[in-house]
Amino acid sequence: MSKIKVKKLIKKILYVIVAGVAIVVIGFSALLLNYSNSAIDDKNTTVLINIPVGTRLSEVVKMLNQVGLVKHPVLFYGLVIMKGATRSIRASEYEFSTSMTPSAMIDKLTFGDVRGYRITIHEDLSIREIAAHLDEFKLINKKEFFELARDKDFLQSLNIEADSIEGYLFPDTYLFTRSMNTRQIMRTMVDRFWSKVTPEMITRAGELGFNTHQFVTLASMIGKESDDDAKKTVISAAFHNRLKKRIPLQSSPTAVYDLDNFDGRILRSHLKRKSPYNTFIIRGLPPGPIANPGLAFLKAALYPAKID
């Protein structure tokens, strides 16, 4: 066979190969396009999936496949590559619907459209109660929470001059996600505290003879004594008057604050127990807050009713 014929044959083979590849690519692209815009099914079933930090793409696809969200892993891989999202999938908890398209799922994973938990932290809860509530939703590591609650460096970074974070986790409604770690959630709550407690309030506390920590401690006691807004300034006045006269504050909630297994009933024996928090035994304020007061009680501590 002459060289000319060989060259022509090679050209024909290359042409066939190129044409074949082009047909395959076009066909796969058409299939991918159709797949990307087709709903998983029409049942509109909600599926929750948690993607831990450090999960590889192959593991993510496997997890999605196991719960029925990805029925064609090869096509899903191809779509992820086509959308340039191979390294963009974010770890967190996601809520998907089976009526979504694969393209919409990838967008959600890429842009971090994670499931949020709207959590309400009520006024006058202690850090133990707050930790238990957050733990119900698996939003924190409880061991880490309590370690950070007394970590001096962490507290200093939050501008808290105290031995504990008690009193500074502001009661409010928050939107948390499982992509947030324990430290971030605690910081968010303390940041909310500092956004509510103004410099004017700190100045007012100083005029009354309190530093910030003492002012928050007093507010926490007022909140634990009563949740009745009409009584809060009167309770505040009683505490202020007792402090001025150096009379024990005799606040029952302080007597049980540091009990590990308190069942909710304050007994006479509690009022006699030795504790640095028990204001039936000590004079003045306890060493720190006994709960996390809301804004109304913080203000009540600064502006007591004018009564004898």
Salt bridges, closest charged atoms under 4 A:
GLU59 OE2 - ARG56 NH2 3.39
GLU93 OE2 - ARG178 NH1 2.69
GLU95 OE1 - ARG115 NE 3.35
ASP107 OD1 - LYS83 NZ 3.19
GLU136 OE1 - HIS133 ND1 3.84
GLU147 OE2 - LYS143 NZ 2.65
ASP172 OD2 - ARG192 NH1 2.97
GLU207 OE1 - ARG204 NH1 4.00
ASP229 OD1 - LYS232 NZ 3.99
ASP258 OD1 - ARG273 NH1 2.82
ASP260 OD1 - ARG128 NH1 3.48
ASP263 OD2 - ARG265 NH2 3.10
